[in-house]
């Protein structure tokens, strides 16, 4: 083994990978704590939305730590997947999370040997029985399915309260994939979840729901239940401000003996436009380049040498998969948007650049929205869900044209 092992890279680009220093989320963290402390008299529900790459999942993990370690809540956090987008599958997911949470309580209780003499909290939650809870049924949902979800959530909240927790907090990441069908006779998994939690919160059961996802999440919630606008505290997670972005880039270098020049820092912050994932990626690549060059200072000369590799990695790791998972028709339409003015994307502009009918363009844009590539901001206008995606499509278009020569 080497006597002087190579220093570990202090930057952590990746999906939901927590950075060494979390910059710029103090206000969201403070409001989250206040929301939990308002329960059960006020619903402890939070909706986190934002583009890809802004650090939503990282923030969600930090909020879980705060809920558990500082506010005393029993928590369950899981990433929702498209396969959960049916009433049966979402119900199964929730029942499994509740079961695991109750097992966690039991293990903790055995360790603390507090199973004997447990008393109810001052809220008197144990006086609320299962029969006291009215189940709100959504369209197309079976009564048994709704009751099983409500009962599972109630049981774990009751157990949490009896064992000294502030309540039970259910946290779903990528929650935009859970959405109701438009048809009354279709699947309504989001309605099932919202109605179950709401029916318990009306009885002041200490239960909370945190949903995290793309901007389409807000519209999905409103379509499921119009009262969700009042049910959730909304947090729009955006890119970092200038000073916050500088901290995110520079602070991981503390204690490493490596420094970053002011000109370099300003250029990177300007280039990445404050998106946390990009800051971590630029930092990681600069670190590797500095280690290979045997230097302990990030400057613009180093950046010039590594920037082509940064964009190559960005395209491969962050962007390419979002295009290549689409159907040929969806890809063709998406690539046509590279030549459109942006922001926003206007369907009328797209229609003028492709040989498709206006209705076909609308259908394909709707499919791109369902795939999480774009989101609708108003009728006929869309934006990409990934930052700097328009620039990427233009780079991809150049590469495609060069291959065709």
N, C-alpha and C positions, 0 to 999 in steps of 0.2 A: 504493500500500500504506500502511496506517495506521502511524504512528510508534509507536503503543502497541497492538500486536496483542492481541486478547483472550486471556487466559491459558487454557491447555489444561486441560480437566477432568481432575483427577488420579484419578478413580474410574473403574473399568472393569467395569461389569456386562455379562455376556455368557457364552456357553457356552465353557468352557475358556479364557477370557481371563485371563491372569495379572495379578494386581493389582500396583500399585507396591510394596506391602509385604505379604509373605506372613506372616500372623500364626498362631502357635499350633500349628505342625506340627513343632517341633523334635524331639520324641520319635520320631515316625514316621520322620523323616529319619535320625536317629541309628541306629535299629534297621535301617533299610534298608541303610545302609552296612555295618553289622556283618554282615548276612546275605550281602552280596556278598563280603565278605572271608573268609567261611567256606567259600566254594566252592574247588575242586570236591568236597572231602571231605564237605561238607554241601550239600544242594540249595539253590540260590539262587533260591527261589521265594517270591513274596509275593502275597497276596490282599488287595486293597483293596476294602472294601464300605462303603456308606453311602447315605443318602437323596439325592435330587436337591438341588442347591443347597448342598451342604456343601463343595464344592471338590475333589472327587475327581480330576477331570481336570486341574485346575491343579496339584494335588500330584503327579500322575503325570508331568506335564511337568517339574516340579522334580526328581523322582527320576531321570528320564532324564538331566538335566544332571549330577546327582551321579554317576550310573553312568559317564557318558562322560568328564567333566572331572576328577573327583576319584578315581574307582576304576578308570579305565582300561578300561572295557568297551566293546565294539562293540555298538550298540543299534539296534533297529528298533521304532518305536512306531506303532501304527495303531489307528483306531477300527473295531471290528467292527460290521457291519451285518446286519440280518436276512437279506439275500441270501447271506451267508456261512454260513448255518446248514445246510449239507449237507456231506457228506464231500468231495465233489469241489470245491466252492467254497472250503471252508476250506483244503483242500490246495493249491489254486491260489494262494490268498492267501499262505500260508506260503512256498511255493516262490518266489513273486515277491519277498517280503521278503528271503529268503535270497540270491536272485540280486542284488538291489540292494545288499545288505550286502557281498557279495563284490566288486562293482564299486567300492564305496566303499573297500575295502581296497586294491584294485589302484591306484586313483587316488592314494591316500595314499602307497602304496609307491613309485610312480613319482616323486612329488614329492620324497620323501625319498631317492630313489635307494638304496633298501635291498633291492632285489630279489636282489642277489648276496650269498651267504654267510649267508642267514638260517638260524639254528639254532633248534632246539626249546627250549622253556622247561624249567626244572628238573623239571617234572612229567613230561616225556617223552611228551607227548601224541602225537607223530608215530609212536610205536611202536604206537599203537592203530590198526589197519586197519579198513576197512569190514567185512571178513569177521568181525571180532571182535564186532560188535554184533548182539545178538539182538533181533529185532523182536517186540514184544508186540502181538498182534493182538486187536482189540476185536470185540464181537459185530456181525456184519453187515458188517464192513469187509473190503475186498479186500486181499490181501497186497501186491499191487503198489503200491497207494495208500499203505499204511503204510510200506513200504520206501522209497518215494520221499520221503516227508516226513522219515523218520529220516535218510536219506542227505543230504538237503539241509541239515538242521540240523547234522549231523555235519561236513559239508564246510565250512560257514561257521565253525563253532566251531574246526575245525582250522586254517583260514586265519587266523582271528583270533589264535589262539595263536602261530602261526608268525611273525606280524608284530607281536608284542609287546603285544597286548591281553590283558586279564585273562580274557576269555571273551566269549561272545555272549549278549546279553540280548534276549529277545523280549517286548514289552510290548503287551498288548491292552486298549484301553479299551472301555467298553460291552460287556464280555465276557458279561454275563448273556443276551445274545441268542443265544449259542452254547450249545445244550443238546441232549441226547440224546433220541430218541424212546423212549417206554416199550416199544414192541414190539421184540422181538429182531430181527425182520427189517427194522426201520426204519433211519433215519439216526442215526449216532452220531458226529457230528463232534467233540464235546468229548472223548469217549473216545479218538478218534484222536490228538488233540493231547496229551492227558495221557500216554497210553501211549508216544508217541514220545519226549517229553521225559524221562519216567521211565527208559526203556530206556537212554538216553544217560547220564543222571546216575548210574545204577547202575555204569557203567564209569568214573565220575569224569571224564567229559568236561565241560569248563568251559562249561556252558550254563545259562541261567536263564530263568525265566518269571514275568512279573508280569501278573496279571489284575486288572482294575479294573471294578467295576460295582455294580449295585443289590444289596440284601440277598439277592435270590434266587440270586445267583451261588454262594453257599456250598452251598445245597441242590442246585443243578445239579451241582456238582463231586462231592458225595457220592454222588449217583445214578450219575454216570459211573464213578467209581472210589472205593471206600470208603477207600482209603489216602490220598486227597488231604488228609484232616484232618491227617496227619502230613507230607505232602509240602510244604505251604505254611505260611509264617508269616502268620497272619491279622491284619489291621489294620482295626478298625472305625473309620471316619472319621466323627466326630460334629461337632456344632456347637461353636463356640468358647466357652470359658469367659468369664466377665465381663470380666476384665482383658485377655484376648486380643481380645475383640470391641471393646473400647475402643481398643486399639492399631490394629486394622484400620480403624476409622472415623477416628481422629485422625491417625495417622502419615502418610497421603498428603498431608495439608495442610502438612507440613514444607516450609519454603522458599517457600510460595505467598503469604504475607502474610495468609492467611485463618485464622481461629481458630474453634473450636467451644466453646460454653459447656458447663459441667458439667451443668446441668439438661437441656439438649438432648441431650447425650451419653448420660446415664442413660436418658432416655426412648426414644431410638432403640435402644439396646442392649436394653432391656426389650421393645420392640415387635418387633424382628427375631429375638429369641430365639437370637442367636448364629450365625445362618446366614450364611456368607460372601457368597453371592450377594445376599442382601437388604441386607447392610451396604453393598455396592458400589452397589446400586440407590438406597438412601436417600441415600447420600453424593452420587451423581451428580445426583440431582434437587435436593438442597439446594444444591449448587454452582451449578447452572443458575439456580435461583431467586435466589441471592445475587448472581450476575452481573447478572441482569436488574434487580434492585432497587438495584444499585450499592452493596451493603454488603459488608463484609469479615469478618462474624461470623455464625456459625450460632447461632440461638437458637430457643426454642420458638415464638415468634411466626412466624418464618419457616417452621418445620415445620408449624404449623397451616395456613398458607396453601397449602402444597404437598402435604400428605398425601393429599387426594383424588386428585390427579394421580398420586401414587406408586402408590396402589392400583389406579388405572385402568391404568397401565402394567404393573404386576405381573400383573394378571389377563390382559391381552392378550398380553404377551410370555412369561409363564412358565406360566400355567395353562390358558388357553382351548384351546390346541391339543391338550392331553392329553384333553380331553373331546370336542372336535369331530372327532377322528380315529376315534372309536368308532362302532359301529353304533347305530341307534336303541334297540335292546333293551338294549345295554350302557350307553348314556347314561341311559336311564330308571332302570335299577337303581342306577347310580352316584349319580344325583341323589337317589334315595330315601335314600341313606346320610347325606345332610345332616341329616336329622331323627333320626338314630340317636345314641346316646351314643358318645363316642369320647374316648380310645382304650380298647380296640381296637374294631374293627368285629366284631360277632358275627352270623353268618349267621342265627341264630335271631331276632335282633332285626330284621334286614332282611326275613326271611320274614314277620314279623308286620306289616310296613308296605307290602308290595307284593302284588299279586294274582297271585303266581306260586307254583308248588309248591316245596317245599324242594329237590328235586333240580334244578329249573330254576335256583334261586338259586345252588346250588353250581356248576352248569355256568357260569353267567355270571360268578361271582366267579373261577372258574378262568381264564376268558377275559380278565378284567381283569388277572389276575396275569400272563398271557402277554403282554399289551400293556404291562406295566411300570407300571400305574397303582396296583396294590396288591401286597402280598406277604403270604404266609401265615406267621404266627408259630407257630400250632399248629392242630389240627383245629378248624374252625369259627370261627377268629379271624384277622383280617387287620389290616394297617395300610397307610396310604397311602405311596407311595414319595416323594411330594413334601411338604416341610414346610408346615405351616399350610394344608393342602389342605382340611381340613374347614371352616375359616373361609371359604375361597374358595367352596366349594360352597354354603354358606349365603348368601353374597353373590349368587351366581349365581341361586339359587332366588328371592331377593327380586326381582332384575331380571326374571326370567321371569314372576313373578306380576304385576309392575307393567305389563309389556307386554300381559298378558292382560286388563287392566281396560278 
